[in-house]
Amino acid sequence: MSITPDFESKPSTRAVVALDYVAIELSTHRTTAMTTNRRLGNKTSKNRSALIEAAETVMCRDGYASVTARKVASEAGLKVQLVYYYFESMDALVIELIEKNSAARMKHFVKALTSTHPLRALWELNRNKSSALFTTEILAMANHKESIRQALASIGDEFRQLQSQAVDEILRAKGVDTDRYPATAIVATVAALSRAMAQDSALGANTGYTEAETIIENLITELTKESNDYRSHSNLPPIIDLC
């Protein structure tokens, strides 16, 4: 099930529209990402949440190959049998982790969308580097696990479509020629740059990215006539880039 959010509404109502969309999409993911024929543990259990958090800790500290049932359970201080009590498989656990981080990113997307300077806020949201290590590891895992790749692709594509619709509205409201500056191209460029920055940052390779960020900053200034000194949204917490 998928619905297209109505971004023709006023800024004060865009958050409500987007939140409704996010709630439905995330609910759809959680019921269709992985199906099972056996009964699993309660999804609201503290132990279940602890296992998801432990999986992220192990992945970032030891690498994606170390995300095993035994290591995750040990990190959470639980018995290994509980991993399969709450999750159909380790892939299902990792997909839950992806969805958890996606939900957080969606909430901050809504916050950016309804800010005073939404286009610049969306740029700040995308370029966050604090989760570069997780991003690198989860992408590496996706190269070896089809279910993880499909989950990332599905969530990432939906989020990019949502961003494109929002950016298109912002540009049109500013009187920007969207044939010359299509929102989909802008969002794809920012996503690609952000992903490359995250991957290279994890390796300690940062040459050229300061200049690349300056180009994006200048483009936003040109398109929206805003000062590129704007930073009122810089207190956004770390967001994982999955698109």
N, C-alpha and C positions, 0 to 999 in steps of 0.2 A: 504494500500500500504506500503510495506517495502522493503528496499534495503540493501544489505550488503556492507559496505564500504571497499574499497581496501586499506589495510594497508601495502601492499607490496611496496608501493612507498617510496621515500626518505623522511627523516624527514622534509625537506623544503616544501614538497608538502602534507604531512599528514594533516596539518591544513586545507588546501583547501578541501581535500576529506572529512574530518570529518565535516567541516562546511556545505558542501553541504548535507551530510547525515542528520545533525541536522535540517537544514532548512526544508527538506522534511518531516522528522518525526514529527516535531512540527506543521507543516502545516496540516498534516494528523490528528493529535490529535485535533486541533482546529476545524476541520470541521466534525469530527466524534464522539467526546467525548459525545456530547449531541445535538440531533437534535430537532428542533421545527417547528411547522406549522405556527406560528405567526411571524410577523415582529418585530425585536428587534432594540434597539437603536444602533447608530454608534459605532463600536468597537474601534475607535480611539478617542472617546470622553474623555475629561478630567474628566467628572463626572464618567464615567465608571471606569477609572483607579483609581479615588479617592475611589470608593466603594470597589475595590479589595484590595487597601492598608488598608482601614478601617477594612475590614474583618480580615486581618492578625493582625492588632493591637488589635482588640477585642479578637481574639483567644488567642494570647499570654498573654494578660493582665488579661482576665476574664475566659478563658477556652473555649473549643469548644462548650459547651452547650449554651454559651451566644451569639453565632454567629447567631443572628436572623436578619430579615430584618429591624426591628425597631432600634435595637442597631447599626447595621452597618451604616444605613442611618444617624443616629444621630451623630455617630463618624465622618462621612464624611461631616456633615453639610448640608445634602440634605434631600429632602422629601422622605418618605418611598416608595411612588409610583414609584420612579425612579429605585428602586432595580429591580422591575419586568418589567420596561421599557427596561432595559439593559440586564436582565438575565431571562431565562425561570423559574428558581427556585433558592433557596438558594444553593442547591447542585451544580447547574451549576456555580454559583459564586465561590464556594470553589474550584471546578475543575479548573476554570480559574486561581485561585491563585496558585494552585499546578503547573499548566503549566508554569506560569510566573517564579516561582522559579526553575523549571526544566530547562527552557531556560537559566537562569543565570548559573546554574550548568554545563550545556553542554558547554557553552562558556569557562568556566574556565577549563573544562576537556580538551578542545583543547589546551589551553595555557599550561597545564601541560604536555600534550602529546608531544608537540614540544619543551619542555625545555631541558636543557643540561642533566638533570638527571630525565627522565620521570617517572621511577618507584617510586622514592622517592617523586616526586611531586604529583603523583596520591595518594600515601599514605597520604600525608598532606591534600590533597583535601578531602579525605574520613573521616579523623579523626577530622575535625573541629567541635568544641563543641559549638560554639557561638549560634547556632540555635536549641539547645537541647529542649528548651521549645516548639517551634513550632512543632518540630518533634514528641514530645510526644503527643501533643494535636491532631495533624492531624491523627496519628495512632489510637488514642482513638476514634476519630470520625469515622474512617474507620471501626472500629469494630461494629458500629451501623448503618452505611449507605452503602449499597451495591454499589451504583454508585461511591462513594468516594473510596471504596476498589478496585473496578475494575480499576479506573483511576490510583491509586497508583501502583497497580500490573503491569499494562501495561507499564507505564512510567519507573518504577523501573527495570522491566525485560529487557526492551530495552537498558537502560543505562548500566546495568550489562553486557549484551552481548557485547556492544561496548567496555567497559573496558576490558573484557576478551580477545577480539581480539587484543587490543592494548598491553596488558600485554604479551600475547603470542608472539607477534612480538618482543617486547623488550627482553624477555628471550631468544628467539632463536638467536637474534643478539648478545647476550652475551655468547652464547654457552652453555646455561643451558639445562639440560635434562628435557624437558617438560613432559615426561612420569612420571618422579619422582616428578616434581613440576608443575602440570598442572595449567595453568592460571585460569581456571574456579574455581578451588578450592581455589586459593590464593585470587581471587576477592570476592568469597563468604565468606571466613573467615574474610577478612577485613571489608566487608559490615556488617556482623553479629556483629563483635566487635564494629564497629563504632555506630551501632544502639543501642547496649546494653549500651555503654558509654553515648550516648545521653540521653537515658531514665533514667539511674541511676543518671547521673549528674543533671538532673532536680529535682531529689529527694534528692540530696546531698550525695549520696552513691557512693564513688569512690574507695573503697578498691580493690586492685589487678590490677587496670587498668594501673598504672604506669609500673608495671612489664610486663603486657601484651603488652603494647606499645613498651617496650624494646625488647621483643621477636621479634616483627615485624621489628623493626629497625635493629636488628642483622641479621635477615633473609635477608632483602634487601641488607645489606652490604655483606653478604656471596654470594648472588646470582649475585650481580652486581659489586662487588669489589669496592664499593664507600664508602667513609667515612660517618659514621652516624652523623657527625657534620654538614652535608650539610643542609643549611637553606636558600639558595638564593631565594627560591620560597615562603618563609613564609609570603610574603606580599599579598598573595591571599586573597581576601575579603571573608567574611562569606558565606558559601554555605550550603544549606539545604540538608540533607541526606534523600532522598526519596526511596532509593532502599533497 
